[in-house]
Amino acid sequence: MSQVFRCHVGIGPAVEGEALVANDNFSARYDLDRIQGVFSRPQHALAGQSYVDKILVLNTAKGGVATAWMLYEMVSRGMAPGALLLNTANTILAQGAALAEMPLCDRFEDGDITALIKTGDQLSVDPALGQVTILNG
Amino acid sequence: MKLSDRAEAMLAGEMGPARQWAVKHQIQIGRMFDARDMVEVSQAHMMADPESTGEAGVKLVEAFAALPEDQRTVAIPMITDPRGVDLNYYDPLGQTEAMANLERRFILACRAMGIVMTNTCINYQTVMPPVKGDHVAYGDTGVVIYSNSFCGARSNFEGGPSALAAGLTGYTPRYGLHLDENRMATKRYVIEKTPGELTEWGVLGAVIGRLAGSYWEVPVVEGIDRVPTSDEAKHMGAAMASYGSTPLFHIVGVTPECNGLTDVNGSNLPAERVTEKDVAALRGSFGAVGEKVDVVVFAAPQLSLVEMQSVANLCRGKTKHRDTSMLVCTPASVYVDAKNAGYIEDIENFGARVLQGTCFYQQYAREIGEANGWTRLLSNSTKIVNILGGYGYKPALASMVECIDAAVAGEIV
């Protein structure tokens, strides 16, 4: 039986993909080696892991404004996450997702999304509807 | 979201594809953050270093720049954040011709759109500070937090694409910090000790940012017993924004929207103490006495004229260690004044290099680190040591005086 989580209306098209989850935060500049497509900041919970085509499930956005351009640049090279799910996004992630046409959702009604979804879960994300479904549930 | 007739015309494509793209972008953001309408902004400030934009971002802006003049020209005064390449000094840093060419193309495109290349993250100290109540679309976290907190202006973090959209339309969606209710305090911190020099202000900002921890929290700080200088306020804000994604904070009796706690609805918030131990713990995570230093960096934010004077005074009559490099980042406008004052000569006679219109972490930090063999980096910027761990550096933090001493000794003293 699939499990459905409701959230605020997000940005970008509907997608399906595999979740990569951590109770940590996100900044494209601070945390990623964007050439290799891996988390590179040693202190990050996902350090060393590839994020390419994954649906990243993290707590909140942090740091600077660079992410707003970087998501678009990463998508242009095919080295981007498939979608971003957060407890709370900030303006920069929203702006970056809009330019990159990358699905982004936040503000989940059922609580901490990093606890509700597990790494490896197959997800369906529908930002316009404000809905995320675990397909293997 | 309610649109003005002018915005509707842009959306319909009547004012060209650039403005149409801009309004469409703003509608998506407005929908996500429940904006009722748009608000006119007086200035836009765009962060767009080539490392962030890449080829893709530059091509987007070039496409706009190729439109007829009436379709491509920005609607309001629009300026830029630091560049990624100082075109007067890039080969010695290990930056490539490809990086410089991307930079050159972007500058040409911006100029065609009427964007002024100020290349600064301290525009509130050098270009045109906003005034209280001024709605602006600023695109650098340090600029936004300073302008909101110390000037009383109103801006969200506007990343490059959104600042560009605001420049093209003259509006931004009315959400977040454009609304009175979102400027009220949500977290209350009582500090034990007012910071001394710049780095201490930065560390305190970082501690509070990390505690607040989200874009949507507004800290109010009690216990600061003197008015910080503009540079101290700058370091505090830049670090808070870096560690917490925080765009606004209040200091009781200091910042313009907070004469007292009641002004920001702070009286009933539980007070959390920020102890000297908390401050020491954050600072301790970037400490490294006795270790060799590959590069000393003064940047993030760029240095004001007053900071340039301080660095020059500390450098005068001394020479840096031959195995340690030192870089100082300042906007071109400050560079001119610093040159006239003799500060550039003092700093360069010391053996350091002053870069114009860049900021170290925005200029391909990974590549220049690898090209020069720089790993152990020392800075007085609490912000930069937070960023550079992800770029392969082992960053350490020290005061400006200690940084210069370390540059002379070749190790952290």
Interface residues (C-beta under 8 A of the other chain):
Chain A: H8 V9 G10 I11 R29 Y30 D31 L32 D33 S40 R41 P42 Q43 H44 T60 A61 K62 G63 G64 V65 A66 T67 A68 W69 M70 Y72 E73 V75 S76 R77 T88 A89 N90 T91 I92 A94 Q95 G96 A98 L99 L104
Chain B: H25 Q28 I29 R31 M32 F33 M47 A48 D49 E51 S52 T53 G54 E55 A56 G57 L60 G139 D140 T141 N156 F157 E158 G159 G160 P161 S162 G176 G213 S214 Y215 W216 A241 S242 Y243 G244 S245 Y361 Q362 R366 N386 I387 G389 G390 Y391 G392
